[in-house]
């Protein structure tokens, strides 16, 4: 009788890993670990911050918009609102981000290129012309000059007839991640942290429906973080901001409910869903156990998500529509409160109007047609997902303890710790792509000849127009009122007074973005990073 053939493969099982290098088993069996029964809307909020999640209300759909001058951006805002966008998200050009006016030598060639040029309150008025600020939620991706742009927004709201407590929205205002990964800083860490603390304190009292900071893992993830590092580094920065506010005399439950977060969503679907669940859980424990917050809203990690721009390819850009759709589903399954979906052409240029509409339609199809919004936390209980959650959570706590031993985020930044960790992982990912171990469809596999699509290009005429508008502004404003406002702001910067009222007064006196920033440069100086290799 012939021997029965074994069906078991004699070849060694292939080793497979997630993007964050977690080994992936062939199959996941029931875990031996006993898991607590958790509910959405209840501590520690692993399963979501609201009981019904998207059964009750969809996330805010924000498409990141802003290019050229304020008039062009206003037109894009209105187009996207007409197509069903439920919140605005404003992108700024590099001169605005780092505190230079359009006529500054440092701004040459960059005006209006990667976002809208906002040099004064007049530009902000134009950008929101016909858009009632008391009726819409706006997000501004701005950091070093966040206090100035918020001052413009408050002043424009008042000019439209809305009081500051009626304004809703978010300023990114996360300077720590700028030192780590993005580099649009101006001042050294300590005065920068002071400005953020002043904004948080001012908003808690005067603009209570505004999120004055959106603590961001997005840019660190795009620079090369793993999912674990993204959560750990973001929460370490959150601890630093919270401590800054407490040291300034604020009470935790007076400002913590208005802290928000911003995460990236890559295409590693299950790992991303796990990441969002862990972020909520760990943050809730930090606020409860470290900072003794009592208000349940203080314990809730509320976050905006943006799909991964770094994952998009210049080759075969239509493939990016599929990538973004997968990332959108992961963000929604992970329980995001707000979402921006990148457009197919963003690896090549700012999105065209048609590409932006497709990106918005992606969110709307997921919301209305996919079925994943019908129940809270739909993937809970998956053996694979839950084990990923355990692995990410263990890694997050290890990183947080290590960073606290260094003296916190600012000390870790000064030592180059975050930067070196991110660079090491970024190198690993790049090498895997170059070696063909990580397949990017249309780039290092299934490549083909193709024609470049029609792109949005910003010409030099925007810079010329902005320079003319600035000259006209400076010639027409009340110079005594302007000088007095900047002088008072500079004097306040040399004390410990809250600077927001002075910045708002300067904005109303038609001080420009560059003039306000240069006044602070004289007091605070400029930051020079430590080189890390």
Secondary structure, DSSP 8 states (H G I E B T S, - for coil): -------S--S----EE-TT--EE-S-----SS------TTSTT-TT-SSSSGGGT---EEEEEE--BSHHHHHHHHHHHHHTT--EEEEEB-HHHHTT--TTSGGGTTTTTSSSB---SHHHHHHHTTT--TTSSEEEEE-STTHHHHHHHHHHHHHHTT--GGG-EEEE---HHHIIIII----S-HHHHHHHHHHHHHHHHHH-TTEE-EEEE-HHHHHHT--HHHHHHHHHHHHHHHHHHHHHTT--HHHHGGGEEEEEEE-S-HHHHHHHHHHHHHHHHHIIIIIS---SGGGG---EEEEE-STT--STTTTHHHHHHHHHHHHHHHTT-SEEE---TTTTTSS--HHHHHHHHHHHHHHHHHSSTTSSTTTTTT-HHHHHHHHHHHHHHHHHHHHHHHHTSHHHHHHTTHHHHHHHHHHHHHHHHHHTTSS--BTTTBS-------------THHHHHHHHHHHHHHHHS-HHHHHHHHHHHHHHHTTTS-SHHHHHHHHHTT--HHHHHHHHHHHH---------
